[in-house]
């Protein structure tokens, strides 16, 4: 008897939840068919899905809501994206588009009841069963009219309702809910009978090679001059890595390269080092997060991957190699508070100390 892996008639089906949407403010919102676009994190999540799935699929189908269509565009930029209306999220009735703070105030009893039973009815909402059946019929029609391995970009409520219909004996519907930017892997046989391949959702974690790093930067519309600066910092950081290796000091060059390419990913945001670091921590790249969050000030002045990127950044102004003294003299005018001045002085000392460390190791002026 052949195993699933040996049965070449099996098709792969990837059920993907869109990237995180951009809410109007810091509150959490109840969104079903309310149409929000992707947030910065959502764009990055979608590119990671591309890195993991692009070469595995031959077609992509998606919900007509913006957050799903934008995710699909990142996942397979070279394939058409076929929108199917029945892949849209469950209609959440009177709650759709409202913040949970407002919902709690207007429907306190129902809100409390749903805390104990997530399927307690929402006023005017489509039922989970109805949305699951709608979604199931859409999947069936897609499988009938397509070939090969495919991706479907949709939403957590309809995906969980559909999977519960497939596997209601094993788990409650809420078990199948999945976070933004994740996916389920399923198999479909010749009769379009669908089964779960993995029992839990999967979070993409592709290798951050140069092309993918540049796609991540493009996805958040990082300006050309910022990208050019990051490229220059990357080349200098890799040069330092090679130089140190020739003297017996070894570092993770691949980590240095991807960290340097991405160090200014949040340059257009406030507190961009913290923001960028937090984004990559949420994406599951802890070491990259550390490099990004420390490129304007190291936690400790020790020679490691984060320090090499930090120093390289301090030796590159736009795309030009400059001295540390020149770089810091020109940034001094931006220090508008005692705290900013103190941080400036600390970074200058760290950069000079690191430069001296490398020069001592390599017996040369860098």
C-alpha atoms as one frame of an Amber mdcrd trajectory, in Angstrom:
protein
   0.000   0.000   0.000   1.396   3.401  -0.980   1.899   6.123   1.611   0.621
   9.650   1.004   4.165  10.786   0.190   4.388   8.077  -2.492   0.965   8.791
  -3.995   1.739  11.149  -6.833  -1.951  11.753  -7.486  -2.187  13.736  -4.259
  -2.329  17.516  -4.618  -1.083  20.014  -2.056  -3.468  22.696  -0.883  -2.220
  25.611   1.225  -4.905  27.476   3.173  -3.353  30.818   4.091  -4.552  33.528
   6.427  -3.720  36.999   5.109  -1.076  39.201   6.751  -1.961  41.448   9.669
  -4.288  44.318   8.684  -3.768  47.985   9.500  -6.328  49.064  12.079  -7.395
  52.734  12.363  -5.762  53.106  15.796  -4.131  51.096  18.576  -7.365  49.319
  19.513  -8.202  45.761  18.535 -11.034  45.439  16.022 -13.637  42.863  15.099
 -13.375  42.604  11.327 -15.196  40.193   9.104 -16.045  41.744   5.768 -14.830
  45.220   6.785 -12.094  45.984   4.269  -8.732  46.966   5.794  -5.432  46.919
   3.915  -2.260  45.283   5.217  -0.141  46.828   7.939   3.645  47.029   7.716
   3.869  43.736   9.602   1.283  42.257   7.247   3.362  43.114   4.183   6.442
  41.518   5.738   4.483  38.390   6.711   3.251  38.074   3.141   6.774  38.223
   1.710   7.845  35.465   4.103   4.951  33.379   2.773   6.376  34.009  -0.706
   9.772  32.789   0.461   8.253  29.586   1.759   5.554  28.772  -0.809   6.227
  30.505  -4.141   8.044  27.579  -5.742   5.513  25.052  -4.426   2.335  26.302
  -6.104   1.016  26.721  -9.624  -2.025  28.910  -8.890  -3.342  31.201  -6.174
  -6.953  31.994  -5.301  -8.011  34.648  -2.837 -10.813  36.440  -1.092 -11.778
  39.783  -2.701 -10.962  41.703   0.510  -7.896  43.954   0.251  -5.891  42.250
   2.976  -6.197  38.910   1.155  -5.510  40.269  -2.331  -2.436  42.200  -1.133
  -1.127  39.078   0.590  -1.645  37.014  -2.565   0.212  39.620  -4.646   3.282
  39.248  -2.413   3.147  35.443  -2.293   3.201  34.912  -6.061   3.985  38.186
  -7.871   4.424  36.324 -11.154   1.123  34.419 -11.069  -2.409  35.751 -11.611
  -4.562  35.918  -8.489  -8.073  34.636  -8.994 -10.581  36.255  -6.636 -13.523
  34.165  -5.484 -16.324  35.953  -3.628 -17.203  32.945  -1.472 -13.685  32.936
   0.003 -14.450  36.192   1.818 -14.542  36.305   5.605 -17.629  35.584   7.645
 -20.029  38.528   7.898 -19.953  39.548  11.572 -23.181  41.492  11.507 -23.566
  44.463  13.831 -20.079  43.933  15.249 -18.277  44.027  11.914 -15.748  46.875
  11.835 -16.151  47.933  15.483 -13.422  47.977  18.114 -13.751  45.389  20.855
 -13.840  48.224  23.403 -16.974  49.593  21.751 -18.503  46.128  21.452 -17.906
  45.488  25.146 -19.727  48.710  26.035 -22.706  48.209  23.693 -23.266  44.456
  24.132 -21.786  43.584  27.562 -23.896  40.454  28.098 -23.197  38.980  24.657
 -19.518  39.900  24.921 -19.290  38.073  28.260 -21.198  35.077  26.893 -18.800
  34.803  23.956 -15.904  34.759  26.402 -17.237  31.409  27.613 -18.598  30.202
  24.263 -16.868  31.718  21.181 -19.736  30.491  18.960 -22.409  32.376  20.903
 -24.389  34.288  18.228 -23.396  37.819  17.212 -26.370  40.061  16.317 -27.002
  39.871  12.577 -23.931  37.757  11.862 -23.526  34.871   9.454 -23.296  31.628
  11.427 -20.020  29.693  11.520 -21.767  26.728   9.891 -23.114  28.839   7.019
 -19.754  30.479   6.364 -17.984  27.108   6.584 -20.369  25.559   4.041 -19.969
  28.562   1.720 -16.192  28.293   1.961 -16.290  24.505   1.542 -18.279  24.799
  -1.686 -15.780  27.362  -2.989 -12.877  25.003  -2.238 -14.660  22.159  -4.003
 -15.250  24.263  -7.117 -11.653  25.495  -7.119 -10.284  21.944  -6.920 -12.599
  20.798  -9.731 -11.480  23.591 -12.048  -7.731  23.572 -11.325  -4.688  21.344
 -11.498  -1.505  21.011  -9.506  -0.672  22.418  -6.101  -2.527  25.597  -5.180
  -2.742  28.271  -2.505  -5.903  29.887  -1.182  -5.594  33.167   0.715  -8.529
  33.782   3.008  -9.442  34.455   6.658  -9.292  32.746  10.034 -13.013  32.437
  10.700 -13.948  30.771   7.408 -10.812  28.631   7.417 -11.480  27.373  10.956
 -15.147  26.708  10.165 -14.170  24.754   7.036 -11.539  22.668   8.837 -13.985
  21.964  11.654 -16.401  20.544   9.070 -13.580  18.261   7.889 -12.485  17.170
  11.353 -15.230  17.931  13.894 -14.723  14.660  15.789 -11.202  15.544  16.879
 -11.301  19.239  17.828 -13.548  22.221  18.536 -13.837  24.871  15.824 -11.676
  27.333  17.758  -8.777  24.874  17.611  -8.366  25.600  13.898  -8.074  29.391
  14.173  -4.722  30.594  12.911  -2.689  33.794  13.302  -2.100  36.292  10.514
   0.527  35.230   7.996   0.280  31.494   8.764  -1.185  28.567   6.840  -2.506
  25.014   6.921  -1.151  22.326   4.608  -3.788  19.943   3.227  -3.871  17.149
   0.658  -6.537  16.541  -1.979  -6.943  13.222  -3.789  -8.258  12.538  -7.320
 -11.828  12.727  -6.024 -11.159  16.155  -4.452 -11.414  14.634  -0.986  -9.416
  16.916   1.319  -7.486  15.924   4.453  -5.157  17.786   6.781  -1.486  17.028
   6.148  -0.299  18.819   9.288  -2.541  18.894  12.344  -1.581  22.455  13.280
  -0.990  25.661  11.366   2.478  26.518  10.074   4.350  29.804  10.416   6.704
  30.614   7.524  10.368  30.926   8.408  12.306  30.935   5.124  16.017  31.586
   4.815  16.628  35.349   4.538  18.825  35.384   1.442  19.630  38.645  -0.362
  16.711  38.525  -2.796  14.181  37.922  -0.042  15.681  40.719   2.091  15.261
  43.112  -0.821  11.692  41.944  -1.344  11.000  42.655   2.331  12.389  46.178
   1.915  10.379  46.784  -1.257   7.190  45.530   0.385   7.230  48.416   2.881
   8.176  50.993   0.205  11.581  51.705   1.708  13.048  54.647  -0.270  15.803
  53.941  -2.784  18.406  56.032  -0.963  17.776  54.129   2.296  18.135  50.820
   0.477  21.346  52.029  -1.163  22.703  52.990   2.266  21.826  49.536   3.623
  23.593  47.878   0.685  26.734  49.922   1.345  26.627  49.055   5.054  26.233
  45.382   4.113  29.324  45.343   1.928  31.455  47.025   4.601  30.140  44.709
   7.337  30.982  41.648   5.221  34.436  43.099   4.529  35.045  43.417   8.278
  33.803  39.845   8.761  36.281  38.542   6.156  39.083  40.624   7.633  38.462
  39.314  11.139  38.173  35.737   9.882  41.607  36.023   8.269  42.939  36.754
  11.755  41.178  33.867  13.443  37.967  35.571  14.594  34.851  33.908  13.204
  31.340  35.359  12.977  28.104  34.389  11.269  28.571  36.189   7.958  25.157
  35.182   6.663  23.490  36.714   9.736  25.607  39.849   9.381  24.629  40.150
   5.733  20.880  39.769   6.224  20.931  41.929   9.363  22.751  44.722   7.541
  20.451  44.550   4.519  17.454  44.906   6.847  18.819  47.172   9.588  16.902
  50.234   8.353  13.683  48.371   7.427  11.583  50.701   9.614  13.467  53.883
   8.723  10.234  55.729   7.869   8.707  54.958  11.283   9.154  56.674  14.640
  11.798  55.057  16.853  12.793  53.015  13.848  15.388  50.823  15.551  12.906
  49.595  18.164  10.081  49.350  15.632  12.184  47.319  13.194  13.484  45.076
  15.956   9.973  44.448  17.262   8.727  43.596  13.765  11.346  40.898  13.236
  10.853  39.565  16.745   7.167  39.073  15.873   8.217  37.396  12.616  10.335
  34.901  14.565  13.820  36.134  13.594  15.336  36.798  17.024  18.923  37.298
  15.885  17.927  39.691  13.092  15.778  41.554  15.612  18.805  42.014  17.860
  20.895  43.478  15.037  18.161  45.884  13.931  17.290  47.057  17.439  20.940
  47.716  18.321  22.191  49.538  15.234  21.763  52.878  17.031  23.243  51.708
  20.316  24.617  48.384  21.510  23.516  46.724  24.733  27.156  45.866  25.399
  30.329  46.932  23.604  31.472  43.475  22.601  32.583  42.308  19.186  29.719
  40.266  17.728  27.455  40.307  14.670  25.326  43.201  15.951  28.468  45.218
  16.732  29.901  44.687  13.236  26.688  46.008  11.644  26.551  48.884  14.155
  30.120  49.970  13.366  29.626  49.635   9.613  26.530  51.825   9.832  28.575
  54.468  11.646  31.221  54.444   8.903  28.755  54.912   6.033  26.968  58.201
   5.404  24.343  57.600   2.736  26.600  55.423   0.514  29.930  57.141   1.197
  32.623  55.753   3.501  33.417  58.391   6.148  35.247  58.558   9.451  33.392
  57.961  12.683  34.221  61.512  13.749  32.664  62.996  10.600  29.550  60.855
  10.850  28.920  61.824  14.465  29.799  65.493  13.973  27.088  65.774  11.330
  24.474  63.961  13.448  25.175  66.076  16.537  22.798  68.805  15.355  19.878
  66.353  15.676  20.376  66.045  19.438  17.607  68.263  20.818  17.545  67.014
  24.398  19.986  65.977  27.148  18.905  62.355  26.649  19.625  62.522  22.915
  23.039  64.076  23.560  23.885  61.374  26.106  22.886  58.665  23.621  24.979
  60.345  20.909  28.042  60.378  23.167  27.521  56.731  24.147  27.222  55.625
  20.509  30.347  57.589  19.554  32.348  55.900  22.306  31.038  52.465  21.310
  31.944  53.029  17.657  35.461  54.225  18.488  36.020  51.333  20.909  34.906
  48.793  18.301  37.075  50.382  15.636  40.068  50.121  17.986  39.262  46.479
  18.732  39.263  45.534  15.049  42.384  47.569  14.310  44.204  45.868  17.194
  43.149  42.394  16.037  44.033  43.055  12.397  47.125  45.209  13.026  45.956
  47.819  10.578  43.906  51.002  10.228  40.430  50.318   8.920
